[in-house]
Amino acid sequence: MIPRTAPRVVLVTGKGGVGKTTVAVALALRYAERGLSTVLVETAGAELVPGIFGVEGQGYTPTLVAPGLWTLRLTPEEAIEDYVVQQVRFRRLYSMVFKNRVMGPFIDAVPGLHDAVQLGKIFDLYRESLGGRPRWDRIVVDAPATGHGLTMLGSARALMDLTRAGPLHDGVKQVQDVIGDPQRTGVLLVTLPESLPVNETIELGARLGESRALLRGVVLNSAVSAPVTAGELRLVEAGLSTLPGGEEVARLAARRLRQVAAQEGAAARLQAALSVPTVTLPDLRWGDAPIDRLGAAELSNLGGLLPLAELGL
């Protein structure tokens, strides 16, 4: 097997509601804090990240939100406009030709185009240079959830198959050469330590197809820890039953132990099914200092728990 280098592009995806954006921001912060110039790309028009840092987003233009960390919002419409203007050089011509009631539906009907041009913007970021070196050391993409994330990942190849030849085919091939290369692009899946999300993540891994080589690891997000071991609980269980509320404490401790055991089983299933590292991030809503909303400090702490070397990131 050829040793893999840390990729400059990392796509983070997973089922909606599993904390995909949280992990993407934590990873991007980790890179920035290590001195790497990092841009975090929010896809499909989302623009949540600037607010986390108390900064007003600038949409399609990269916005500095923390030392070494920029973010931008990516929409298919802006990406298509950017691509076409690069080709024809005149924005007014783009508006005349593509922003009319005839061409609009036609553009929308081209299979994979919207996703492919978003990948094209990521490719532009990849090749952007400053002072003779890459402008961005790391490009973290908060990709669409699960099925749509897979569609985006395969969109460049799909558009190549559709066009077969010509300028569009050649341009998309350049994108695919980067996005499809495990040396330059990695995929990180995010899930919850519960049966259904884990099952869907294993299924998602199986559906990666030719992109399977991109998979670097899985993050089990929002995991809980046990206050005591099973042996410790057995030692104090009899004594707890004699105290007011003691039986309830014992019951809750036993429930937490079962939950932790289920998490460990989920991690083992993911490892066996996908054969990539599985790492666990804690649920910060519980513990000595529970929090309801993750801010920059909490996300930085989470990022510090991501074992980049183990994940090959």
ABEGO torsion letter per residue (X at the ends): XBBBBBBABBBBBEBBGAGAAAAAAAAAAAAAAAGBBBBBBBBGGBBAAAAAAGBBBAEABBBBABBGBBBBBBBAAAAAAAAAAAAAGBAAAAAAAABBAAAAAAAAABBGAAAAAAAAAAAAAAABBBGGBBABABBBBBBBBEAAAAAAAAAAAAAAAAAGBEAAAAAAAAAAAAAABAAABBBBBBBBBBAAAAAAAAAAAAAAEAAAAABAEBBBBGBBBBABBAAAAAAAAAAAAABBGAAAAAAAAAAAAAAAAAAAAAAAAAAAAAGBBBBBBBBAABEABBBABBBAAAAAAAAAABBAAAAGX
